[in-house]
């Protein structure tokens, strides 16, 4: 399963806010035990995220 069927989430509570700060893939292999994410509402409640991988996509011109 992929994607989320949730309403608005504050930017500081979503995983991709960390991914956009780096050029490599951002991976959370164990969200339930990761200190930065274990108390995140997306981990503790629906959809109970346990793994997440994000990567920033850039256009060829860098935008």
Secondary structure, DSSP 8 states (H G I E B T S, - for coil): --S-------GGGSTHHHHTT-SS-EEES-TTT-TTTTT-HHHHSTT----EEE-----TT--
